Amino acid sequence: MVFMGQMTMNAAPTPQPPVFGGTLGGGSTEARACRRYYGTATCADPYDIGNPPMQNFRGSLETLTRMNLRFMRSADSSLVGTIDAGMCVEVRDCMTGFNRDQLWCEVRINDRTGWMLKEDAEFVYSRNSCG
């Protein structure tokens, strides 16, 4: 569902910020925040953060939630369509959006091309490969 040009995802409860940590030498636990997979308290694998690997100018992403496909790399841009969770999309290019905390990828799926938000400062919305 789209309201006032903002990107919305599946209507899931907002996950609470995670507290992760490991036991340090003295037995104390140090909490740290991480970039999480959307809809979970799981820290994203470093492999899934940033641009997907590209071979012959193509890469792939697997969506973790229903995503909006936009005309340009902005949540204010015209909606081209939506991509369901678990879909594999062909990546043509990735770059930061007008908001520098966001990474957008130009993708192609079912003969449609547009821009999909891959990650922002808090969440990762797709994995850097399919399968």
Buried (B, 14 or more C-beta within 10 A) or exposed (E): EEEEEEBEBEEEEEBEEBEBEEEEEEEEEEEEEBBBBBBBEEBBEEEBBEBBEEEEEEBBBBBBBBBBBBEBBBBEBEBBEBBEBEBBBBBBBBEEBEBEEBBBBBBBBEEEEBBBBBBBEEBBBBBBBBE
